[in-house]
Amino acid sequence: MALYEICNGKSATQVGRSTGRNPQTVMEWVHRYNRSGMETLKYRHTGGYPPLFH
């Protein structure tokens, strides 16, 4: 959803504020999407407890 908001003209600061994320984190999502496309949006378990539903 953050990427959608960026595409519709919001800044990383605005998206970060509305999602509770650091704007730098939001920009990293954008850069990662630009490098890898839709593959970036797939869920990848990176640690912690596994999700109850996948």
mmCIF file of the N, C-alpha and C atoms, coordinates in Angstrom:
data_MODEL
# 
_entry.id   MODEL 
# 
loop_
_atom_site.group_PDB 
_atom_site.id 
_atom_site.type_symbol 
_atom_site.label_atom_id 
_atom_site.label_alt_id 
_atom_site.label_comp_id 
_atom_site.label_asym_id 
_atom_site.label_entity_id 
_atom_site.label_seq_id 
_atom_site.pdbx_PDB_ins_code 
_atom_site.Cartn_x 
_atom_site.Cartn_y 
_atom_site.Cartn_z 
_atom_site.occupancy 
_atom_site.B_iso_or_equiv 
_atom_site.pdbx_formal_charge 
_atom_site.auth_seq_id 
_atom_site.auth_comp_id 
_atom_site.auth_asym_id 
_atom_site.auth_atom_id 
_atom_site.pdbx_PDB_model_num 
ATOM 1   N N  . MET A 1 1  ? 0.826  -1.185  0.000  1.00 0.00 ? 1  MET A N  1 
ATOM 2   C CA . MET A 1 1  ? 0.000  0.000   0.000  1.00 0.00 ? 1  MET A CA 1 
ATOM 3   C C  . MET A 1 1  ? 0.876  1.257   0.000  1.00 0.00 ? 1  MET A C  1 
ATOM 4   N N  . ALA A 1 2  ? 2.011  1.183   0.693  1.00 0.00 ? 2  ALA A N  1 
ATOM 5   C CA . ALA A 1 2  ? 2.919  2.334   0.731  1.00 0.00 ? 2  ALA A CA 1 
ATOM 6   C C  . ALA A 1 2  ? 3.404  2.680   -0.667 1.00 0.00 ? 2  ALA A C  1 
ATOM 7   N N  . LEU A 1 3  ? 3.733  1.667   -1.469 1.00 0.00 ? 3  LEU A N  1 
ATOM 8   C CA . LEU A 1 3  ? 4.182  1.922   -2.840 1.00 0.00 ? 3  LEU A CA 1 
ATOM 9   C C  . LEU A 1 3  ? 3.073  2.579   -3.662 1.00 0.00 ? 3  LEU A C  1 
ATOM 10  N N  . TYR A 1 4  ? 1.854  2.165   -3.456 1.00 0.00 ? 4  TYR A N  1 
ATOM 11  C CA . TYR A 1 4  ? 0.705  2.760   -4.142 1.00 0.00 ? 4  TYR A CA 1 
ATOM 12  C C  . TYR A 1 4  ? 0.605  4.247   -3.801 1.00 0.00 ? 4  TYR A C  1 
ATOM 13  N N  . GLU A 1 5  ? 0.757  4.562   -2.526 1.00 0.00 ? 5  GLU A N  1 
ATOM 14  C CA . GLU A 1 5  ? 0.671  5.958   -2.078 1.00 0.00 ? 5  GLU A CA 1 
ATOM 15  C C  . GLU A 1 5  ? 1.799  6.793   -2.687 1.00 0.00 ? 5  GLU A C  1 
ATOM 16  N N  . ILE A 1 6  ? 3.000  6.234   -2.761 1.00 0.00 ? 6  ILE A N  1 
ATOM 17  C CA . ILE A 1 6  ? 4.131  6.935   -3.375 1.00 0.00 ? 6  ILE A CA 1 
ATOM 18  C C  . ILE A 1 6  ? 3.824  7.212   -4.849 1.00 0.00 ? 6  ILE A C  1 
ATOM 19  N N  . CYS A 1 7  ? 3.279  6.221   -5.539 1.00 0.00 ? 7  CYS A N  1 
ATOM 20  C CA . CYS A 1 7  ? 2.941  6.383   -6.961 1.00 0.00 ? 7  CYS A CA 1 
ATOM 21  C C  . CYS A 1 7  ? 1.864  7.439   -7.187 1.00 0.00 ? 7  CYS A C  1 
ATOM 22  N N  . ASN A 1 8  ? 1.065  7.671   -6.179 1.00 0.00 ? 8  ASN A N  1 
ATOM 23  C CA . ASN A 1 8  ? -0.002 8.667   -6.287 1.00 0.00 ? 8  ASN A CA 1 
ATOM 24  C C  . ASN A 1 8  ? 0.412  10.031  -5.743 1.00 0.00 ? 8  ASN A C  1 
ATOM 25  N N  . GLY A 1 9  ? 1.721  10.240  -5.591 1.00 0.00 ? 9  GLY A N  1 
ATOM 26  C CA . GLY A 1 9  ? 2.216  11.570  -5.287 1.00 0.00 ? 9  GLY A CA 1 
ATOM 27  C C  . GLY A 1 9  ? 2.576  11.876  -3.851 1.00 0.00 ? 9  GLY A C  1 
ATOM 28  N N  . LYS A 1 10 ? 2.357  10.944  -2.935 1.00 0.00 ? 10 LYS A N  1 
ATOM 29  C CA . LYS A 1 10 ? 2.745  11.213  -1.549 1.00 0.00 ? 10 LYS A CA 1 
ATOM 30  C C  . LYS A 1 10 ? 4.253  11.053  -1.405 1.00 0.00 ? 10 LYS A C  1 
ATOM 31  N N  . SER A 1 11 ? 4.819  11.780  -0.478 1.00 0.00 ? 11 SER A N  1 
ATOM 32  C CA . SER A 1 11 ? 6.248  11.667  -0.205 1.00 0.00 ? 11 SER A CA 1 
ATOM 33  C C  . SER A 1 11 ? 6.507  10.519  0.769  1.00 0.00 ? 11 SER A C  1 
ATOM 34  N N  . ALA A 1 12 ? 7.747  10.101  0.848  1.00 0.00 ? 12 ALA A N  1 
ATOM 35  C CA . ALA A 1 12 ? 8.121  9.054   1.802  1.00 0.00 ? 12 ALA A CA 1 
ATOM 36  C C  . ALA A 1 12 ? 7.835  9.507   3.230  1.00 0.00 ? 12 ALA A C  1 
ATOM 37  N N  . THR A 1 13 ? 7.993  10.786  3.487  1.00 0.00 ? 13 THR A N  1 
ATOM 38  C CA . THR A 1 13 ? 7.707  11.323  4.828  1.00 0.00 ? 13 THR A CA 1 
ATOM 39  C C  . THR A 1 13 ? 6.219  11.190  5.148  1.00 0.00 ? 13 THR A C  1 
ATOM 40  N N  . GLN A 1 14 ? 5.364  11.526  4.199  1.00 0.00 ? 14 GLN A N  1 
ATOM 41  C CA . GLN A 1 14 ? 3.918  11.409  4.418  1.00 0.00 ? 14 GLN A CA 1 
ATOM 42  C C  . GLN A 1 14 ? 3.508  9.958   4.613  1.00 0.00 ? 14 GLN A C  1 
ATOM 43  N N  . VAL A 1 15 ? 4.030  9.073   3.777  1.00 0.00 ? 15 VAL A N  1 
ATOM 44  C CA . VAL A 1 15 ? 3.697  7.651   3.898  1.00 0.00 ? 15 VAL A CA 1 
ATOM 45  C C  . VAL A 1 15 ? 4.241  7.100   5.208  1.00 0.00 ? 15 VAL A C  1 
ATOM 46  N N  . GLY A 1 16 ? 5.448  7.482   5.563  1.00 0.00 ? 16 GLY A N  1 
ATOM 47  C CA . GLY A 1 16 ? 6.027  7.038   6.822  1.00 0.00 ? 16 GLY A CA 1 
ATOM 48  C C  . GLY A 1 16 ? 5.196  7.471   8.013  1.00 0.00 ? 16 GLY A C  1 
ATOM 49  N N  . ARG A 1 17 ? 4.736  8.690   7.976  1.00 0.00 ? 17 ARG A N  1 
ATOM 50  C CA . ARG A 1 17 ? 3.909  9.222   9.061  1.00 0.00 ? 17 ARG A CA 1 
ATOM 51  C C  . ARG A 1 17 ? 2.601  8.438   9.185  1.00 0.00 ? 17 ARG A C  1 
ATOM 52  N N  . SER A 1 18 ? 1.977  8.139   8.042  1.00 0.00 ? 18 SER A N  1 
ATOM 53  C CA . SER A 1 18 ? 0.674  7.457   8.089  1.00 0.00 ? 18 SER A CA 1 
ATOM 54  C C  . SER A 1 18 ? 0.794  5.964   8.393  1.00 0.00 ? 18 SER A C  1 
ATOM 55  N N  . THR A 1 19 ? 1.959  5.369   8.143  1.00 0.00 ? 19 THR A N  1 
ATOM 56  C CA . THR A 1 19 ? 2.146  3.943   8.404  1.00 0.00 ? 19 THR A CA 1 
ATOM 57  C C  . THR A 1 19 ? 2.942  3.663   9.670  1.00 0.00 ? 19 THR A C  1 
ATOM 58  N N  . GLY A 1 20 ? 3.485  4.721   10.275 1.00 0.00 ? 20 GLY A N  1 
ATOM 59  C CA . GLY A 1 20 ? 4.299  4.532   11.472 1.00 0.00 ? 20 GLY A CA 1 
ATOM 60  C C  . GLY A 1 20 ? 5.688  3.999   11.157 1.00 0.00 ? 20 GLY A C  1 
ATOM 61  N N  . ARG A 1 21 ? 6.146  4.197   9.925  1.00 0.00 ? 21 ARG A N  1 
ATOM 62  C CA . ARG A 1 21 ? 7.473  3.730   9.502  1.00 0.00 ? 21 ARG A CA 1 
ATOM 63  C C  . ARG A 1 21 ? 8.392  4.915   9.283  1.00 0.00 ? 21 ARG A C  1 
ATOM 64  N N  . ASN A 1 22 ? 9.672  4.653   9.381  1.00 0.00 ? 22 ASN A N  1 
ATOM 65  C CA . ASN A 1 22 ? 10.679 5.656   9.091  1.00 0.00 ? 22 ASN A CA 1 
ATOM 66  C C  . ASN A 1 22 ? 10.653 5.943   7.589  1.00 0.00 ? 22 ASN A C  1 
ATOM 67  N N  . PRO A 1 23 ? 10.709 7.208   7.173  1.00 0.00 ? 23 PRO A N  1 
ATOM 68  C CA . PRO A 1 23 ? 10.722 7.525   5.744  1.00 0.00 ? 23 PRO A CA 1 
ATOM 69  C C  . PRO A 1 23 ? 11.860 6.842   4.981  1.00 0.00 ? 23 PRO A C  1 
ATOM 70  N N  . GLN A 1 24 ? 12.984 6.633   5.640  1.00 0.00 ? 24 GLN A N  1 
ATOM 71  C CA . GLN A 1 24 ? 14.094 5.925   4.988  1.00 0.00 ? 24 GLN A CA 1 
ATOM 72  C C  . GLN A 1 24 ? 13.716 4.482   4.687  1.00 0.00 ? 24 GLN A C  1 
ATOM 73  N N  . THR A 1 25 ? 12.939 3.867   5.572  1.00 0.00 ? 25 THR A N  1 
ATOM 74  C CA . THR A 1 25 ? 12.447 2.506   5.343  1.00 0.00 ? 25 THR A CA 1 
ATOM 75  C C  . THR A 1 25 ? 11.516 2.489   4.139  1.00 0.00 ? 25 THR A C  1 
ATOM 76  N N  . VAL A 1 26 ? 10.647 3.480   4.055  1.00 0.00 ? 26 VAL A N  1 
ATOM 77  C CA . VAL A 1 26 ? 9.722  3.576   2.922  1.00 0.00 ? 26 VAL A CA 1 
ATOM 78  C C  . VAL A 1 26 ? 10.511 3.710   1.628  1.00 0.00 ? 26 VAL A C  1 
ATOM 79  N N  . MET A 1 27 ? 11.535 4.550   1.613  1.00 0.00 ? 27 MET A N  1 
ATOM 80  C CA . MET A 1 27 ? 12.346 4.724   0.401  1.00 0.00 ? 27 MET A CA 1 
ATOM 81  C C  . MET A 1 27 ? 13.102 3.440   0.052  1.00 0.00 ? 27 MET A C  1 
ATOM 82  N N  . GLU A 1 28 ? 13.523 2.681   1.048  1.00 0.00 ? 28 GLU A N  1 
ATOM 83  C CA . GLU A 1 28 ? 14.174 1.395   0.768  1.00 0.00 ? 28 GLU A CA 1 
ATOM 84  C C  . GLU A 1 28 ? 13.193 0.448   0.080  1.00 0.00 ? 28 GLU A C  1 
ATOM 85  N N  . TRP A 1 29 ? 11.929 0.464   0.498  1.00 0.00 ? 29 TRP A N  1 
ATOM 86  C CA . TRP A 1 29 ? 10.904 -0.351  -0.176 1.00 0.00 ? 29 TRP A CA 1 
ATOM 87  C C  . TRP A 1 29 ? 10.793 0.057   -1.640 1.00 0.00 ? 29 TRP A C  1 
ATOM 88  N N  . VAL A 1 30 ? 10.782 1.373   -1.893 1.00 0.00 ? 30 VAL A N  1 
ATOM 89  C CA . VAL A 1 30 ? 10.676 1.870   -3.269 1.00 0.00 ? 30 VAL A CA 1 
ATOM 90  C C  . VAL A 1 30 ? 11.876 1.413   -4.091 1.00 0.00 ? 30 VAL A C  1 
ATOM 91  N N  . HIS A 1 31 ? 13.075 1.578   -3.551 1.00 0.00 ? 31 HIS A N  1 
ATOM 92  C CA . HIS A 1 31 ? 14.285 1.171   -4.277 1.00 0.00 ? 31 HIS A CA 1 
ATOM 93  C C  . HIS A 1 31 ? 14.295 -0.335  -4.521 1.00 0.00 ? 31 HIS A C  1 
ATOM 94  N N  . ARG A 1 32 ? 13.887 -1.099  -3.522 1.00 0.00 ? 32 ARG A N  1 
ATOM 95  C CA . ARG A 1 32 ? 13.848 -2.556  -3.674 1.00 0.00 ? 32 ARG A CA 1 
ATOM 96  C C  . ARG A 1 32 ? 12.836 -2.957  -4.753 1.00 0.00 ? 32 ARG A C  1 
ATOM 97  N N  . TYR A 1 33 ? 11.700 -2.293  -4.768 1.00 0.00 ? 33 TYR A N  1 
ATOM 98  C CA . TYR A 1 33 ? 10.690 -2.575  -5.795 1.00 0.00 ? 33 TYR A CA 1 
ATOM 99  C C  . TYR A 1 33 ? 11.233 -2.220  -7.181 1.00 0.00 ? 33 TYR A C  1 
ATOM 100 N N  . ASN A 1 34 ? 11.917 -1.088  -7.286 1.00 0.00 ? 34 ASN A N  1 
ATOM 101 C CA . ASN A 1 34 ? 12.476 -0.671  -8.571 1.00 0.00 ? 34 ASN A CA 1 
ATOM 102 C C  . ASN A 1 34 ? 13.524 -1.661  -9.080 1.00 0.00 ? 34 ASN A C  1 
ATOM 103 N N  . ARG A 1 35 ? 14.267 -2.280  -8.175 1.00 0.00 ? 35 ARG A N  1 
ATOM 104 C CA . ARG A 1 35 ? 15.281 -3.269  -8.564 1.00 0.00 ? 35 ARG A CA 1 
ATOM 105 C C  . ARG A 1 35 ? 14.672 -4.613  -8.925 1.00 0.00 ? 35 ARG A C  1 
ATOM 106 N N  . SER A 1 36 ? 13.689 -5.075  -8.141 1.00 0.00 ? 36 SER A N  1 
ATOM 107 C CA . SER A 1 36 ? 13.216 -6.461  -8.264 1.00 0.00 ? 36 SER A CA 1 
ATOM 108 C C  . SER A 1 36 ? 11.763 -6.613  -8.697 1.00 0.00 ? 36 SER A C  1 
ATOM 109 N N  . GLY A 1 37 ? 11.009 -5.539  -8.776 1.00 0.00 ? 37 GLY A N  1 
ATOM 110 C CA . GLY A 1 37 ? 9.618  -5.614  -9.210 1.00 0.00 ? 37 GLY A CA 1 
ATOM 111 C C  . GLY A 1 37 ? 8.729  -6.354  -8.221 1.00 0.00 ? 37 GLY A C  1 
ATOM 112 N N  . MET A 1 38 ? 7.738  -7.047  -8.770 1.00 0.00 ? 38 MET A N  1 
ATOM 113 C CA . MET A 1 38 ? 6.715  -7.712  -7.952 1.00 0.00 ? 38 MET A CA 1 
ATOM 114 C C  . MET A 1 38 ? 7.299  -8.780  -7.013 1.00 0.00 ? 38 MET A C  1 
ATOM 115 N N  . GLU A 1 39 ? 8.413  -9.370  -7.381 1.00 0.00 ? 39 GLU A N  1 
ATOM 116 C CA . GLU A 1 39 ? 9.051  -10.390 -6.533 1.00 0.00 ? 39 GLU A CA 1 
ATOM 117 C C  . GLU A 1 39 ? 9.322  -9.844  -5.135 1.00 0.00 ? 39 GLU A C  1 
ATOM 118 N N  . THR A 1 40 ? 9.592  -8.555  -5.041 1.00 0.00 ? 40 THR A N  1 
ATOM 119 C CA . THR A 1 40 ? 9.873  -7.901  -3.765 1.00 0.00 ? 40 THR A CA 1 
ATOM 120 C C  . THR A 1 40 ? 8.678  -7.949  -2.828 1.00 0.00 ? 40 THR A C  1 
ATOM 121 N N  . LEU A 1 41 ? 7.476  -7.976  -3.384 1.00 0.00 ? 41 LEU A N  1 
ATOM 122 C CA . LEU A 1 41 ? 6.272  -7.897  -2.561 1.00 0.00 ? 41 LEU A CA 1 
ATOM 123 C C  . LEU A 1 41 ? 5.855  -9.230  -1.954 1.00 0.00 ? 41 LEU A C  1 
ATOM 124 N N  . LYS A 1 42 ? 6.495  -10.317 -2.359 1.00 0.00 ? 42 LYS A N  1 
ATOM 125 C CA . LYS A 1 42 ? 6.162  -11.629 -1.806 1.00 0.00 ? 42 LYS A CA 1 
ATOM 126 C C  . LYS A 1 42 ? 6.668  -11.746 -0.372 1.00 0.00 ? 42 LYS A C  1 
ATOM 127 N N  . TYR A 1 43 ? 5.873  -12.393 0.452  1.00 0.00 ? 43 TYR A N  1 
ATOM 128 C CA . TYR A 1 43 ? 6.252  -12.597 1.850  1.00 0.00 ? 43 TYR A CA 1 
ATOM 129 C C  . TYR A 1 43 ? 7.435  -13.551 1.951  1.00 0.00 ? 43 TYR A C  1 
ATOM 130 N N  . ARG A 1 44 ? 8.424  -13.169 2.757  1.00 0.00 ? 44 ARG A N  1 
ATOM 131 C CA . ARG A 1 44 ? 9.559  -14.034 3.045  1.00 0.00 ? 44 ARG A CA 1 
ATOM 132 C C  . ARG A 1 44 ? 9.778  -14.058 4.550  1.00 0.00 ? 44 ARG A C  1 
ATOM 133 N N  . HIS A 1 45 ? 9.724  -15.244 5.122  1.00 0.00 ? 45 HIS A N  1 
ATOM 134 C CA . HIS A 1 45 ? 9.949  -15.392 6.562  1.00 0.00 ? 45 HIS A CA 1 
ATOM 135 C C  . HIS A 1 45 ? 11.427 -15.167 6.838  1.00 0.00 ? 45 HIS A C  1 
ATOM 136 N N  . THR A 1 46 ? 11.753 -14.192 7.677  1.00 0.00 ? 46 THR A N  1 
ATOM 137 C CA . THR A 1 46 ? 13.156 -13.864 7.936  1.00 0.00 ? 46 THR A CA 1 
ATOM 138 C C  . THR A 1 46 ? 13.579 -14.118 9.381  1.00 0.00 ? 46 THR A C  1 
ATOM 139 N N  . GLY A 1 47 ? 12.679 -14.626 10.193 1.00 0.00 ? 47 GLY A N  1 
ATOM 140 C CA . GLY A 1 47 ? 13.028 -14.893 11.585 1.00 0.00 ? 47 GLY A CA 1 
ATOM 141 C C  . GLY A 1 47 ? 11.802 -14.800 12.472 1.00 0.00 ? 47 GLY A C  1 
ATOM 142 N N  . GLY A 1 48 ? 11.994 -15.118 13.719 1.00 0.00 ? 48 GLY A N  1 
ATOM 143 C CA . GLY A 1 48 ? 10.881 -15.069 14.651 1.00 0.00 ? 48 GLY A CA 1 
ATOM 144 C C  . GLY A 1 48 ? 9.946  -16.248 14.460 1.00 0.00 ? 48 GLY A C  1 
ATOM 145 N N  . TYR A 1 49 ? 8.791  -16.155 15.064 1.00 0.00 ? 49 TYR A N  1 
ATOM 146 C CA . TYR A 1 49 ? 7.811  -17.223 14.968 1.00 0.00 ? 49 TYR A CA 1 
ATOM 147 C C  . TYR A 1 49 ? 7.210  -17.276 13.567 1.00 0.00 ? 49 TYR A C  1 
ATOM 148 N N  . PRO A 1 50 ? 6.950  -18.446 13.041 1.00 0.00 ? 50 PRO A N  1 
ATOM 149 C CA . PRO A 1 50 ? 6.308  -18.537 11.738 1.00 0.00 ? 50 PRO A CA 1 
ATOM 150 C C  . PRO A 1 50 ? 4.862  -18.037 11.839 1.00 0.00 ? 50 PRO A C  1 
ATOM 151 N N  . PRO A 1 51 ? 4.307  -17.497 10.756 1.00 0.00 ? 51 PRO A N  1 
ATOM 152 C CA . PRO A 1 51 ? 2.930  -17.009 10.807 1.00 0.00 ? 51 PRO A CA 1 
ATOM 153 C C  . PRO A 1 51 ? 1.947  -18.135 11.027 1.00 0.00 ? 51 PRO A C  1 
ATOM 154 N N  . LEU A 1 52 ? 0.816  -17.822 11.661 1.00 0.00 ? 52 LEU A N  1 
ATOM 155 C CA . LEU A 1 52 ? -0.210 -18.837 11.894 1.00 0.00 ? 52 LEU A CA 1 
ATOM 156 C C  . LEU A 1 52 ? -0.824 -19.291 10.581 1.00 0.00 ? 52 LEU A C  1 
ATOM 157 N N  . PHE A 1 53 ? -1.002 -18.348 9.662  1.00 0.00 ? 53 PHE A N  1 
ATOM 158 C CA . PHE A 1 53 ? -1.570 -18.654 8.351  1.00 0.00 ? 53 PHE A CA 1 
ATOM 159 C C  . PHE A 1 53 ? -0.638 -18.110 7.298  1.00 0.00 ? 53 PHE A C  1 
ATOM 160 N N  . HIS A 1 54 ? -0.453 -18.861 6.226  1.00 0.00 ? 54 HIS A N  1 
ATOM 161 C CA . HIS A 1 54 ? 0.434  -18.392 5.160  1.00 0.00 ? 54 HIS A CA 1 
ATOM 162 C C  . HIS A 1 54 ? -0.228 -18.479 3.840  1.00 0.00 ? 54 HIS A C  1 
# 
